């Protein structure tokens, strides 16, 4: 399961929040079965983009709840991927590979 989290945060705490998000994945005591795949600082309406790969919805929700508990986050938007499309160099009509 692939999930993207977009968040608006207090500007002065961006680096601190990114570090706390990265530390969530290192919590071995809880044996979380998902992985924070990427954390990006971005420009625009949101400040941070997080990509999570998880086994199932329950596991994704665990990590989302941990992220929500971090101080300095103004609001979060969560997007669960239902269909993946990959760009490829292979010759195809539109240059993309579609996964069913």
C-alpha positions, 0 to 999 in steps of 0.5 A: 500500500502506497500513501502520500502525506502532505502537510503544512507546518510552522515554518520555523520548525520544518527541519525539526519536524522532518527529523521527527518523521524520520525517527518514527521509522527507527522505532523498533520497539513497536515493530511497525511493518511499514516504511517511511520511504521518502520525506521532502521539503517542498514549496507551495501550499504544503511544506512537507511531502511524505511517502509511506509504503505499508503492508495494509491500511492499519499499518499506514494508519499507525504511522499517520497517527504518529506523524499527527502527534508531532508538534508544529504541524498545522494540517495534514492531507493524506492520499492513498494510491489506488492506481500506479503509473510509471514513466518508461523509456520503452516505446508505448503510445503515451510513454507510460506503463499502467499497472492494474 
